[in-house]
């Protein structure tokens, strides 16, 4: 009892000390004169709304959300240190690959770029706190589509930086063929990212990330086995390999499109 009494006294003392500090933040209740002044200021707008036909008001005032405009707006979501870190990672990856053979450089890109995409999605979700998600959930732009737009930014960043690095390697690495090299890492990266987006919209963010990590590991293992023992198991011509890789890119883009269509109707995905 004595301990409880001491705690109560401390709380009362703290309240007295903070009362004067917080008193300046207390907003007084609006008076009737304030209410009348506010209504008078809003009255011209009310009159304009009443005089506007309902059909015209609906067509002109309610505009569907633009995905491209949202992409531009969401670039500011990623702070400068994210862009600097991402750029440094790709610079180190490219410089490291420039001192290797073509097959090794391919393996580096196949390993690093899908991993960079996974980390980017994880960073996006972790920095999108619950309070901000609640605020953004009441906007006309669906929250699932908002996250998908940020994922598209991550995808575009990795693809663009990867292509720039590939062009650099084409001048530094011997026996380098640009188009096959691009397909070698773009195909698995696009497929993994399409699967992540699709599963996220169906099962939630955490399940989508877990599925993406599992798919990345499986593809890396299959690629390593094929490069080591593939010629003894099954042989593909260069045109057949290019056809399979083109199909994987198309499948990844199709899954991304299905995720986009699903996000338009999804109210919540944070489960």
HELIX and SHEET records of a PDB file:
HELIX    1   1 UNK A    2  UNK A   22  1                                  21    
HELIX    2   2 UNK A   23  UNK A   25  5                                   3    
HELIX    3   3 UNK A   32  UNK A   51  1                                  20    
HELIX    4   4 UNK A   54  UNK A   61  1                                   8    
HELIX    5   5 UNK A   67  UNK A   74  1                                   8    
HELIX    6   6 UNK A   75  UNK A   77  5                                   3    
HELIX    7   7 UNK A   80  UNK A   98  1                                  19    
HELIX    8   8 UNK A  102  UNK A  126  1                                  25    
HELIX    9   9 UNK A  130  UNK A  136  1                                   7    
HELIX   10  10 UNK A  143  UNK A  172  1                                  30    
HELIX   11  11 UNK A  178  UNK A  203  1                                  26    
HELIX   12  12 UNK A  205  UNK A  233  1                                  29    
HELIX   13  13 UNK A  238  UNK A  263  1                                  26    
END                                                                             
